[in-house]
Amino acid sequence: MQYLLNTDLLMRALQKKSGLEAEVLERCRKKELKGWVLSSSIPALYEDLRQNGDDRAARTELKRLLEGIAILSQTAADIHESLDSSGLDFGPAMTVKAVRALGLDGVATSKPETFKGADIKARTPGEVLEILKAGDKSDDRVPLLDIPASYHEVLFDMEREMAEVLRSGHFILGPHVARLEEKIAQYCHCRYAVGVSSGTDALLVSLMAANVGPGDEVVTTPFTFYATAGSIVRVGARPVFVDIDPATCNLNPDQVESRISKKTKAIIPVHLYGQCADMEPLLETARKHGLAVIEDAAQAIGASYQGRRAGSLGDYGCFSFFPTKNLGGLGDAGMVTVSSEEFYQKLVVLRTHGAKPKYYHKVVGGNFRLDTLQAAAICAKLDYLEGWTEKRRQNAFRYDRLLSEAGLMDHVQTPQELVPRHVYNQYVVRVKNRRDDLRKFLQEKKVQTEIYYPLPLHLQECFASLGYREGDFPESEKAARETLALPIYPELTPERQEYAVRVIKEFFA
Ligand SMILES: Cc1ncc(COP(=O)(O)O)c(C=O)c1O
């Protein structure tokens, strides 16, 4: 539950130091409630506290008051628009704007009448505490993702980093990108990381660095996002598909060897849904045949395989910071991790049109640069990634338990963590019968789901010239018919998970 705490409530909490207002603040401190305060409220609170003339004591008390409460900065536009708005006074107009913009549950205020006529919920401290006590049943909508829900934790850090970039006027590469590269390399147990424009470009530039081109073949899975195979075709090479292991939906290493030919240059295993592919046999095959291994770790930042992090297992690790990923940016962004100095140097040159030095082009590269603003936002979020990953894992285990306790295991097969640590970018169940009907039913009950992926790549129209047919990869085709991703984002509450499972039970009843 997220509420904007109005200045009047904070003032009363200060004056009375107890009572319902103070109790609301206490709940925020204990993280049972996500409280926000407008930055414009702070000077008034400070003045109130300083009335007795002790500046230091006022600052200390103000800091304590704001413990556990996120401060929402207002833009010049917020202020101008609130000045222009009719109907409400200036202060409440700013509050309403903020509540709407962040999608908060409402405003907590000791004077709800101030917000009369506004289209947001204005609750007294007593009402907020009542709702907390009853458990938040007011909203049984379960979205697939709730990015604004994470802002309470990170907005402060993100804004600070991004403001630095805005003020510096340096928007391409630069020190913020370098810092993110260093942090990601360290996080992924690699020597280097190269920031690029997307996960797709991470794959593309890695294939270019590995000298994969026309006439070459690259072995990969058909049960993945389009970009894995799309990037192979874009460098002029041919994707050679190998079916998946149904237990993990990852490349089946037993079938790889038979697909290796004289033309094979590389293998791209995908760590689908956040669980690493079985890398040891793949690396062995690659070593035997002198192949490059490019990990598509777009969904798997922080995942491990035998104690080693995704991205450090092959020659190149490709990551995506697409907003739905575990470490999501504010748009498109990506990263390649490597430990070889030679590969690193190649990637850096290819990323900027193959130029070294500037305007002297050694090789044909591309514009694969990472925006500085993206790097700043991602860098701020990286410090929270481990905590979010643990929450995703807890949510996954809770679903496992709830689905089993509901007696649904005959209908729904839960995902298995065969390669720890799974980071659950997606929690994907198998529904043997009536998957699409179940999805429709969940949608009607406001539980969002997704199918990753409804059509395997060997059957995609754009790859028809590769000559594959239906039946070529039966496990991938079966997975496309049976898989269903349930919401798993870190802020997902147990109540919402329970609701989703109740709806599934109702469907099969
Ligand atoms: C497995 C996989 N590979 C590659 C990509 C491409 O990443 P991006 O969307 O950042 O280009 C994605 C992202 O959706 C992905 O899930």
The ligand as a Gaussian input file, in Angstrom:
#p B3LYP/6-31G(d) Opt

LIG

0 1
 C       16.360000     -14.121000     -24.270000
 C       16.451000     -12.721000     -24.787000
 N       17.403000     -12.417000     -25.667000
 C       17.549000     -11.169000     -26.142000
 C       16.722000     -10.154000     -25.754000
 C       16.870000      -8.811000     -26.375000
 O       17.074000      -7.777000     -25.454000
 P       16.599000      -6.284000     -25.764000
 O       15.116000      -6.259000     -25.715000
 O       17.243000      -5.474000     -24.699000
 O       17.105000      -5.934000     -27.107000
 C       15.727000     -10.425000     -24.819000
 C       14.833000      -9.344000     -24.350000
 O       13.657000      -9.381000     -24.423000
 C       15.571000     -11.733000     -24.325000
 O       14.618000     -12.038000     -23.437000

